[in-house]
């Protein structure tokens, strides 16, 4: 059993030391294990829907307009209700992870949804 720390960003168990820092080979995150771990509450408070209402994990949201699904011929219709969202720190702006009925697992931008 390894005592090496896991990456605080992605949870990868293959992190390696580089001087006083640890580096994750999967996401490239660098951290010092001696520092205090960051809390996720700041990330939760920063994610807001199209109306400015703060979103949190487990909320239900409604899609505001028809959204094309990249790489597929399907469309997410406006008015679709999505339950039990998870907030993520997507680098490409997609900060909501969810499962959409009839389509499956997706990532959405918070600017195209409103809290239900």
N, C-alpha and C positions, 0 to 999 in steps of 0.2 A: 504494500500500500504506500503510495507516494504522499509526501507531506507538502509538495509544491502547491502554491496557491492557484486557484482557478481564476480566469479572467473575469473581472467585475462587470464588463460590458456584455460579453456573449456567453460566458460560462465555460469556455474552452479549457480543457484540462491539460493542454499541451504547451502551456506558457513556459518561457525559459528566461533565466536571469541574464542581464547585461549590465554589469557594474552594480549599482544600487537599485536599478529599476528592473521590473519584469516586463516582458513583451509577449503579446499574444500573436501567434503566427496566422490566426484566422482573420481577425479584424484589425490587427496592427495597433491595438491600444497599448499604451505604456503607462505603468503605475508603480508607485512605491508602496509595498505592503505595510510599511510602518505608518503611513498616513491614515487618517480617519476615513472610513468608507463614506462615499457620498450617499445621501438619501434620495429616494425616488420621488419624494413629495414635491420637490421643485418642478420636476418634469410633469407631474400630474396637474399642477396648477397652471402650467404654461399652455396646455392644450385647450383650445377653445373652439366652439363650433362657429358656423357662419354668422350667428347672431351675437357672439361674444360670451356665450354661456360656458363656464368651465366644464370640461368633461373629465370623468374618472373611469377607472377600470370597472367593468360590469354594467355600465350604462347602456341604454337602448337609444339608438339614433335613427333618424329618417333621412334618406337620400333626397336632396333637393331637386336635382335635375338628372336627365338621362346621362349615363356615363358609359362610354365605350370601353370594352375590355381589351386591352392590348394583346395582340396575338390570338384573338378569338373573334368569332362573328357575333357573339352575344352582347347584349346591352343590359346594364343595370338600370331599370326604369326609375324615374323620379317617384317618390312616395314609398319606395321599398323600405320596410322597417327592418333594422338590423339589431339583434339583441346580443347582449353580453360581449361588448367590445373590449379589446385590450389595447392600452396605449403603448406605443413603441417609439423609439428614437430613430426613425427612418431618415437616412441621410438624403434621400431624394424627395422629402416632403410628405411621404405617405406615413402618417403618424398614428393610424388606427389599423389594427389587425382584427379581422373578424371572419365569420363564416356567413355567407349570403345564401339563403335558401334557393336551391335550383342551380347555383353556380359553384359554390364551394368556398375554400379559403381565399381571402383577398386582403389587400392592403388598400386603405382609402386615405384621402387627404381630408383633414377636418374642415376645410373651407367649403366642402360640398355636402356637409351633413348638418342637421340641427338636432338638438337633444329632444328625445320623445317624451 
